Amino acid sequence: QVQLVESGGGLVQPGGSLRLSCAASGSIFKSLRMAWYRQVPGKERDLVAAITQGGSTYYAGAMKGRFTISRDNAENTVYLQMNSLQPEDTAVYYCNDQPPVLRYWGQGTQVTVSS
Protein backbone atom coordinates (compact mmCIF):
# COMPACT_ATOMS: atom_id res chain seq x y z
CA GLN A 1 0.00 0.00 0.00
CA VAL A 2 1.34 3.45 -0.96
CA GLN A 3 0.07 6.80 0.23
CA LEU A 4 1.27 9.97 -1.45
CA VAL A 5 1.03 13.41 0.13
CA GLU A 6 1.83 16.46 -1.94
CA SER A 7 2.82 19.81 -0.46
CA GLY A 8 4.55 23.06 -1.30
CA GLY A 9 1.99 24.73 -3.53
CA GLY A 10 0.82 28.29 -3.14
CA LEU A 11 0.39 31.64 -4.79
CA VAL A 12 3.38 33.01 -6.67
CA GLN A 13 3.92 35.90 -9.06
CA PRO A 14 4.87 35.30 -12.69
CA GLY A 15 8.57 34.56 -12.92
CA GLY A 16 8.66 33.16 -9.41
CA SER A 17 9.61 29.73 -8.12
CA LEU A 18 8.11 26.98 -6.00
CA ARG A 19 9.36 23.62 -4.80
CA LEU A 20 6.80 20.87 -4.49
CA SER A 21 7.31 17.79 -2.34
CA CYS A 22 5.65 14.40 -2.46
CA ALA A 23 6.10 12.21 0.58
CA ALA A 24 5.41 8.53 0.11
CA SER A 25 4.59 5.97 2.73
CA GLY A 26 5.29 2.31 2.14
CA SER A 27 8.43 0.36 1.44
CA ILE A 28 8.04 0.09 -2.30
CA PHE A 29 8.86 3.73 -3.10
CA LYS A 30 12.32 2.82 -4.36
CA SER A 31 10.77 0.49 -6.91
CA LEU A 32 8.40 3.13 -8.29
CA ARG A 33 9.07 5.26 -11.31
CA MET A 34 7.67 8.53 -9.96
CA ALA A 35 6.12 11.43 -11.80
CA TRP A 36 4.40 14.75 -11.34
CA TYR A 37 1.11 15.50 -13.06
CA ARG A 38 -1.08 18.58 -13.17
CA GLN A 39 -4.71 19.28 -13.84
CA VAL A 40 -6.78 22.39 -14.49
CA PRO A 41 -10.57 22.34 -14.16
CA GLY A 42 -12.27 20.81 -17.15
CA LYS A 43 -9.11 19.28 -18.58
CA GLU A 44 -7.32 15.97 -18.30
CA ARG A 45 -4.52 15.35 -15.86
CA ASP A 46 -1.27 15.76 -17.78
CA LEU A 47 2.21 14.42 -17.18
CA VAL A 48 4.66 17.14 -16.17
CA ALA A 49 7.85 15.25 -15.40
CA ALA A 50 9.00 11.76 -14.50
CA ILE A 51 12.01 10.17 -12.85
CA THR A 52 13.12 6.57 -12.95
CA GLN A 53 14.27 4.51 -10.02
CA GLY A 54 17.85 5.31 -11.01
CA GLY A 55 17.31 9.03 -11.49
CA SER A 56 16.84 9.42 -15.24
CA THR A 57 14.38 12.19 -15.98
CA TYR A 58 11.76 13.15 -18.55
CA TYR A 59 9.99 16.47 -18.99
CA ALA A 60 6.96 17.47 -20.99
CA GLY A 61 7.91 19.99 -23.64
CA ALA A 62 6.74 23.19 -22.01
CA MET A 63 8.49 22.33 -18.75
CA LYS A 64 11.95 21.64 -20.15
CA GLY A 65 14.51 24.04 -18.77
CA ARG A 66 12.13 25.44 -16.14
CA PHE A 67 11.22 22.44 -13.97
CA THR A 68 13.49 19.92 -12.28
CA ILE A 69 12.31 16.62 -10.84
CA SER A 70 14.40 14.81 -8.26
CA ARG A 71 13.98 12.09 -5.69
CA ASP A 72 15.42 11.10 -2.34
CA ASN A 73 14.94 7.37 -1.92
CA ALA A 74 16.19 7.49 1.66
CA GLU A 75 13.42 9.95 2.53
CA ASN A 76 10.78 8.39 0.25
CA THR A 77 10.25 11.80 -1.31
CA VAL A 78 10.09 13.18 -4.82
CA TYR A 79 10.46 16.88 -5.54
CA LEU A 80 9.55 19.27 -8.32
CA GLN A 81 11.50 22.51 -8.48
CA MET A 82 9.58 24.96 -10.64
CA ASN A 83 11.22 28.14 -11.89
CA SER A 84 10.07 30.94 -14.21
CA LEU A 85 6.48 30.13 -13.41
CA GLN A 86 3.82 31.52 -15.71
CA PRO A 87 0.04 31.89 -15.32
CA GLU A 88 -0.47 28.86 -17.55
CA ASP A 89 1.29 26.75 -14.93
CA THR A 90 -1.64 27.33 -12.60
CA ALA A 91 -3.06 23.91 -11.74
CA VAL A 92 -3.38 21.28 -9.06
CA TYR A 93 -0.19 19.24 -9.03
CA TYR A 94 -0.16 15.55 -8.14
CA CYS A 95 2.49 12.88 -7.83
CA ASN A 96 2.07 9.23 -8.71
CA ASP A 97 3.79 6.29 -10.27
CA GLN A 98 4.35 6.39 -14.01
CA PRO A 99 2.13 5.21 -15.51
CA PRO A 100 -0.16 6.33 -12.71
CA VAL A 101 -1.91 3.91 -10.38
CA LEU A 102 -5.50 4.89 -9.67
CA ARG A 103 -5.43 4.09 -5.97
CA TYR A 104 -2.26 6.13 -5.41
CA TRP A 105 -3.75 9.54 -6.27
CA GLY A 106 -3.55 11.98 -3.39
CA GLN A 107 -5.21 15.33 -2.84
CA GLY A 108 -2.67 17.28 -4.83
CA THR A 109 -1.32 20.73 -4.11
CA GLN A 110 -2.65 23.91 -5.70
CA VAL A 111 -0.23 26.15 -7.58
CA THR A 112 -1.52 29.56 -8.59
CA VAL A 113 0.61 31.91 -10.66
CA SER A 114 -0.83 35.39 -10.69
CA SER A 115 0.18 38.99 -10.21
Summary of the structure (lengths in Angstrom):
residues: 115
radius of gyration: 13.2
end to end distance: 40.3
largest distance: 41.2
contacts: 337
relative contact order: 0.32
helix: 10%
strand: 46%
